[in-house]
């Protein structure tokens, strides 16, 4: 692996200005962390640059801000000794070098002023300790006290200090390591890996919001199963998402056995990542089978069944989101709905595809019908090539039928051709149960294909239904 040199990077206008300001301010400074790592990996340049100063990061930020004189306000956090502002869409964060000590009850450290070495010691992995000097005496030199470049070349994640101390001090680093392993396709070295397992229960001191932030990054990666396999093997998954952990295992009784729903779920998640970057659709893929652990039963006639697992799973989604302090808004409802409906298109694809069944599917799914079909296609994980081809062919039939029915009957985001006001006006009614009954009859008739989705046919059915209910037209 050939690493790029820093020469071209540091010739840019930003770093030349920084060099001048640092020389005038006499504040020893270095680029450090993720920007350096990604630059050396030839990845897309990050828009966030962390600059560590042996001295006041706030003073350097103010000096640079005065030099570039852009309109962006500088943000100063005195308690943390940091400052940040944006220059040409690049977020620059300045922080004084520090050393940290921790108590066992919190990941919030006691902070003291430190050297560059102290600052590198406190970081999570050797590949994130790499620093590039911005000082006139050795401008552009890479400072690498922990052989981070070697680990970059070998695709290895290793803590700079004893991993037990690194992970026990700040257990979020365990999740960050798994996230980096997933995003970069790196291997966590054995000692650090064993330490994650040893310290997994320390994750309980981390806020749910920070945990979810790392989970979202794992789920947003190209192949999230890498991360979830490590979460499982290190014991972290059981602390964070026991609903997924509970899917693991194959039970066999009297010759009947079921597939391992844990590995199936990870395969579905990887499959859907090939088709969408929608984070919440990926969450739906991860959670689509969580109801199976609670609904698993053995029937001696047909084998293992999971009747109603979609309904149970949709209820579990709310509890899971609430426990992890995830948004209990339209995003949660979206995931809930997709989990609840996750088997509907599969059932239709296996049977004769009727217009009525497709109309009901589109009516219930609404704007989420395309995402639902995407989820169901990802759910096809059979290794039998013939079955795999047949399932996809059936879904193609369903998809074409949805387009055909939608173009003709306009069921998506269905609005009744005759509304409640029209019914009340025609029969001289105030709001009452009969109005709802008439609307329901009209809706059902349209979904079943008994009448077209248009006003005249719906109006005639309204009159007929009202008459059966003993209502009379207003003179």
Secondary structure, DSSP 8 states (H G I E B T S, - for coil): -----SHHHHTSHHHHHHHHHHHHHT-EEEEETHHHHHHHTT----SEEEEEEES-HHHHHHHHHHHH--S---EEETTTTEEEEEETTEEEEEEE-EEEE--TT-S--EEEE--HHHHHHTSSSGGGS-EEE-SGGGTT-EE-TT-HHHHHHTTEE--SS-HHHHHHH-THHHHHHHHHHHHHT-EE-HHHHHHHHHTGGGGGGS-HHHHHHHHHHHHTSTTTHHHHHHHHHHTHHHHH-HHHHTT----EETTEE---HHHHHHHHHHHHHTT---HHHHHHHHHTTTTHHHH-EEETTTEEE-TTHHHHHHHHHHHHHHHTT---SHHHHHHHHHHHTTTHHHHHHHS---HHHHHHHHHHHGGGHHHHHHHHHHT-----HHHHHHHHHHHHHHHHHHHHHHHHH--TT---SS-HHHHHHHHT--S-HHHHHHHHHHHHHHHTTSS-SSHHHHHHHHHHHHHHTT-----
